[in-house]
Amino acid sequence: MKILYVITGLGQGGAERVVCDLADEMYIRGNKVKIAYLVGDVLTMPKYEDIELIKLNLNNVYSLPSAYLKLSKIIRKFLPDIVHAHMVHANIFTRLVRIITPIKKLICTAHSANEGGGGRMFLYRITHYLSDLTTNVSEYASNAYIKKKAVPENGIITVYNGINFNNFKYDEVSGKKIKENLHINSNTKILLAVGRFHNAKNYPNLLRAFKILKEKSSEPFYLLIAGDGELRTQLEQLINDLELVKDVILLGRRNDIPALMSACDIFILSSDYEGLPTVLIEALACEAHVVSTDVSGAREIIGENFGKIVGIGNPQALAQAIYEISLTNISRNSKASIFVKNKFDLDTIAKKWISIYNEK
């Protein structure tokens, strides 16, 4: 089978990692795979070099015609059995390319309950007929698209993101090395957040919650944040304003996330919106305790027993949940690791996609 994945970009994000891992799995299974991406630098890539990466250079409205024709040409030459687009810009762009380009089967996958305002939902709605199947990554997100009329009733299905758990498992030795390298006392509890510095992640909510926690608890805490982005200067200023300079470490982009998750006592997601937050799955796979805002997919990941969920944009509730977990949980969250590995394993999800690809 020939498969062409089309994605908005290959930056450092959860959706990008999911697509690259899926491409690897399809390649392992004997398929010929290419990835076309609209814009940006390649920060996330598949493991196998035989998976060709093709940049379409859709940098602005003036480059739209050339990018459009380039993707059309790629499809006509490669003749894929499946074109599988991911994220809003790639989904709509690929649907429009289909107007002039024969595509055997086009699948469009959204990766969030919130991919933009009414304009984007309108574009989803009027181009829906150009896709053979539309999917989203959580039941919550799929239902949100129906409510927003981006898709008709029964016009979307849920397929969870598949996670490669080979690296995401608890490693006590790596966790201890993180503490040693950062000169953090073994008695100090580590809170961890991972993700780009973007408004959706609402790091100010996390920092304000951490300030409340420091005032509430007599225990020592460090907050580590792995990631970077355009809001870094603003976050640094807020850390200074809240007098948290000695207690918060901005780690920048890291390639040792499993070790950080193994080192942390509590993983925190403070976002305002997500699709299926894979970092929560990865943290639970590393047996971390988790606190998350009530974003799309969080309840499907955490279930009834494996973490705490609080309201969006409520630092008091976030601080209280962290405080309660810090008092009651000493051992690792081992049962949660089993739960997420059974539900989101990449091999299982890849088999589901193959079944969908083969449907007539």
N, C-alpha and C positions, 0 to 999 in steps of 0.2 A: 504494500500500500504506500502511496505517496501522500505525505502530509505537509501542508504549508501552514505554519503558525504566523499570524500577523498580530503584532502588539504595538501599543503606542510608543514604548521605549524600553530600553534594557538597563535602566538605572538601578539603584540599590533599593529594592522594595519587595514586599511580600509577593505581589502578583507576578513580578518579573522572575523571582526565584521559582515560583510554582510552575510557570510556563517552561522555564529551562529544564526543570526536573522532569516535567511531563515529556518534553522533547527527548530527553535522554532515555526515558523508559520506552518510548515508542521506537527509538533507534535500536535499543537492545533487543527488542522483539522483532527485528528484521525489516522495519519500515525505513523508507527513505524520507528524511526530514530536513526541512529548511525553516528558518525563522526570518521574517521580514519585519523591520521595525521602522516606525515613522520618523523618529527624531531622537537626538541626544547621543551621549557617549555610552559605550558599553561598559557598565560596571558589574553586571551580572551576566553570566554566559553558561551555556551547557558544558558538560564535562567532555563530551566527545567532539573532536575537531572536525569530523566529517559532517557535522551539522552546520551547514553554511548560514552565516548571518549576513543579511542584506539590508543596507540602510536606504530608505526611500527619500530621505532629505526633505521631509515636509516641514520646513522651518517657518514658513509664514504663508499668507494667502497667495503671494505671488508664485510660490513654488508648488502650489496645489496642482496645476495642470501637469507639470513634469512628473511629480510623484504619482499622480493618478495613472498616467500612461506607463510609468515604470512598473507599478504593481500589476497592471493589466498585461504587460509584456512578460513579466515573470510567470504569471499564471498560465498564459498561452504556451510558453516554452516548457515549463515544468509539468504541466497537465496533472495537477494534484487530484487525488481521489477525494481528499478532504481539505477544505480551507477552514481553519479554526481561528477566529479573531478573538482578541482579548482586550478589554477596557474600552471606554466609551468612544474615544476618537478613532481607534482602529476598527471598532465594530461598525460605526456609521460609515467611515471611509470605505471599508471593504464592501459593504452593502452597495454603496454607490458605484463602485468599480464593477460590480456584477451587472449593472445596467448595460454595459457594452462588452462584457467579458463572460464567456461561458464558464460556469463553475458547477462541477458535478454536485457538490454538497457543501453548503456554507453554514457553519455553526458560529454563533456569537455569544461570548461569555462576558457578562458584567461581573465586576469584582467588588461591588459595594451596594449598599442600600441607597447611597447618595453619590451619584456620579455627576451631579450638577443640577442646575435649576430647570425651570419649565421649558426653556428653549431646547435643551438637550433631550428632555423627555418627549418633547414634540417630535424631534428628529428621529428618536427611537420609534415612536408610534407610526410615523408616515413611511418609514423604511422597513417596518417589521416584515412586510410581505417578501422582501428580498432575501431574508434569511430562512433556511430550512428549519433551524432550531435556535431558540434563545434560551440561555441558561444563566443562573446566578449561583453564588457560592454558599448561600445559606437560605433556609426557609424564610427567615425574617426578611432578607433582601429580596427574595422572589416575590413575596407578598407585597412588599413596598412598591415594587415596579408595577404590580397590578393596580394598586391603589392610586398611583401616580398616572395611570393610563399610558405608561410607556409600552405596555404589552396588553393584548386583550386577555380576558378571563381564560384560563387554561392555555395561555400562550407562552408559558415559561415553565421550565423545570429546574430543580435544584440538583447540582452535582458538587459535592464538597471538594475543596482543594486537597490534593494528595501530598503528603509530607514524606520526604525521605528521612527516615529515623535512624539511618546508619550512624550519623554523627550526633544526633540529639538524644542523648541518654546521660544519666547522672554519672559524673566522674569526680569522685571525691578528691583525688590527687590534683586534677586540674583546678578544681575549686579552691583548694588550699594555696596553690601557686598564685592564683589571682590575688588573694588576700595578702600574700607575702610581697608580691610585686607592687601592690598599691599601699603597702605599709599599714594595713588595717588590722587592728587587734582581733584575735580570734573570738573575743567575747562581744565584739561589736556586730550588730545585725545589719545585714546588707539588703537594701531595697534596690531593685533594678528596673529600669525602663529601657526599651529598645525601639528605635524608629526615627525616621527623618524629622527634622525640626520644621514642622508644617502645622498650620492652624488646626487641621483635623485632629492632630495628636493632643492638642490642648495641654502642653507642658506647664503653662501657668497654673492650671488646675492642680496638677501634681505638686508643683513647688509650694503652692499655698497650703495644700494638704500636709505636706512634709513639715512646714512651719508649725502648723497646728499640732502635729504629732510630737515634734520636739518639745513643745510647751506642755504637752499632756503627759508624756512618758518620761520616766527617770532613766530608762535604758538608753545606751548609746546606739545611734543609727548612722549609717552612711547611705546616701542616695547616689547611685551610679546611673548615668544616662549615656547609652551608646547610640551614636547617630550624629548627624550634622545637617546643615541646611541653611536656608536664607534667614531664619529667625534666630540664629545663634547669638548675635549681638544683643537682641532684645532679651533673650533668656539670661544671658550673662548679667545684664543690668538688673533684671528682676531678682536673680540670686543675690546680688549685692544689696539691693533695696530691702530684701527680707532677712538680711544678715545671715546668710546660709553658706557663705564662701568656704568655710572650714568643713562643711558637712556634705557638700554636693560636688561630685566629680563629673565633669563633662568629658567623656572618653573619646569622642570623635567616632569616626567609622572604624569598626573592628571586624576582624575575621575570626575571632575566637568566641563567638556568641554562646556556643554550648558550654564552654568553660565558665563564662560569666553567669550563665543560668545555673550551673552547678554550684557556683560560689554564693549565689544570692539566697537569702532566707525567704523573701517575698518578691514576686514579680508583679509589677503594676502596669495596667493599661488604663490611661486616663483620657482616651480619645472621645471626641464628640460623635464621630461616625467611622464605621469600618464596613468591610464586606464580610469576610470570614477572617478574623485576625489570627494569622498563622503563628505570630509570636506567642500567643496564649497556648496554642497547641504545643509548640516547641518547648516553652517553659514547663508545662505539665509533663512533657516527655522526659525532661531533666529533673522531675520530681520536686519542682519548686511549688510552694504555695502561691496562689494568685489572688489578686483583687482587680476587678475590672469594672469599668463603667458599663452601663446597660446598652451596649452598642450591638449592631447587627451581628448575629452569630455567636455572641458571648455565651448565651444560655445553652446553645447547642454544643458548645465546647466544654463548658464547665460542668454541665449537668446539675444535679441536685446536691452533690456532696463534695465537690472538688475545688471549691473556692468561694469567694464572696463577690456579689454583684451589687453596685450602688448606682444611684441616679447620675445622669450626665451633668457635668458642670457643678458639682456639689462637693467642694473641698472638705467640708465638715464631715460628710458621710464617708468620703474616701479615707480621711484620717482615722475615723472611728473603726472602719473595717480593718485597716492595717494594724491598728492598736489591738483589736480583738484577736486577730490571727497571731500577732507577736506574743500574746499572753498564753494562747492555748496550743500552739503547734511547735513542737520541738523537733520531732523526727521528720524525715523527708516525706513528700506526698506521693508515695510509691503506688498506691492504688489508682491514682489519677493517671500515672504513666501508662498503666495497662489499659485504662479506659480509652485514652486518645489514640493509642497505637492500634487498637482494634477498630476504631471508627474512621481514622484518617490515613491509614497506611497507604503509601503511594502505589504499591503493587495492586491493592484492592481497587483503588480509584482508577488506575490505568486500565484495568480489566473492564471497568464500567464504561470508560470512554471508548475502548475498542468495540464493545457491544453497541454503543450509540453510533460510532462511525460505520459499522456494518449494517445498521438498520436501513431497510429500503424505504 
